[in-house]
Amino acid sequence: MRKYSGNLVLELTDENSGTTETLTETNMVTNAVNDILGINPLALFYKVAGEYDEMVIWNEELLPICPNMIGGILLFPSALTEDANNLYPSSSNLPVAYASNDVNATANVQRGSMNLTESMALEDGYKFVWEFTPSQGNGTIAAVGLTSKHGGANAYGSSAAVDTGLLLLRQNSLSLDVSWLNVLFRTVEVDFENGLLYSIAYSSSTVSISRYRIPVFDIGLNEKLDDTTLTLEDTTVLQCSTFSFYGSYTPYGIFLDGGDGYWYGFSNQSNSSGDSTMLWIKIKKDDLTFTEGSWTLSNAHLKAVGSFREDSSYPNTQRNAVVRNGYLYVLGYDDDGVYKINVSNSTDVTFISFGFTSEAKSICTSGSCEARLLMLKDLIIGYDFMIDVNDNMIQTYGGTRTSNLATPLFCYKEYVMGWGGSYGNEYRYNYLLTPYLATICNLSQAVVKNADKTMKITYTLTEVVEST
């Protein structure tokens, strides 16, 4: 395992006076690169299945490490926790500026450019030089981190280009019976460390919770490395008296991991006026006890939280809701905002306005599997907006962000996974979440970059030779 050392020089030059403010700092290195090179969840880097599987080409995309796997920079308005496992700061501290390993030819004013003449490989490392014009990268800067070239392009998204920072590492074609597709597409949680997958289904006033073994980091004597290798360990059926899925031909409902020791189920039908009725179930993970009920949400105009319809050939799914920190977020019927509903107190309802009329399209194109609301870490992402953990609405360039997803995005370290597809073409998708922190460098004092100043950052990363 190689070790690295970094040194940063940040120069702010006032265009009016010509004076330059210079800060020199050293950094700490995170586990980001060693994670990417050292772990292989679900054997995603092994070619084990059909000829139509797609896999990332490492050279040029990720290697050499500099300037690819490490080839961008992120600048933050608040200090970062100095921890080797701090790969993704909270969305309360989204980057105020960033840059990749190229010249910024876009209208994105948060993004600077690499100086391609001064940046170069060194005998024992790499010298990065980034420059920001007076109009670029303005704001308070308290911390800096190296990231991937993809993470430095648009971070999690911008007003100038489509990007969620997801790099497709592998796309596995699923040649499975539809009953197995239903199991995978109903996945509500993947426990990577323990190799467990939880799939939840509703049918005829019952909720069925199935636990499967999935070979994430180890493989049994009789297992293969594909999505047929799911071993059912347990199924628990809950008999409901109140909770159900609305609808008949298309059952309207969704199951979500609350991240708080509970799974939640919700069901409603879209309503353009009046009050909204929401059926709900709350399931405790450790003993599968549950509570259920019905809410009447006064003057709330909601899209259906989601739907799941079984088909003879493929499942049909839609996702319009997520749960974050004890609140259900649901898209508004009129595409003008999101409703935030306290899962423990349904009178606590807030409407978060977009401030614009969203196109409200699927994040993953149109098809038999669609998602209009997803969550990455603690950041909620839609077609043309993001909502940070403090419920700040951030308008972004509209566009599709992923392939057709039926499930939530399941995250493990830098890796993101989900299942989905469209009209008989089904896949498992594995992504790299690229705006990771490869280094952390807190400034000894925060600086303010404004439209009167240019900024130049020289970041030298070198290999540390340890004596034996």
Summary of the structure (lengths in Angstrom):
residues: 468
radius of gyration: 23.5
end to end distance: 13.8
largest distance: 74.4
contacts: 1575
relative contact order: 0.21
helix: 7%
strand: 46%
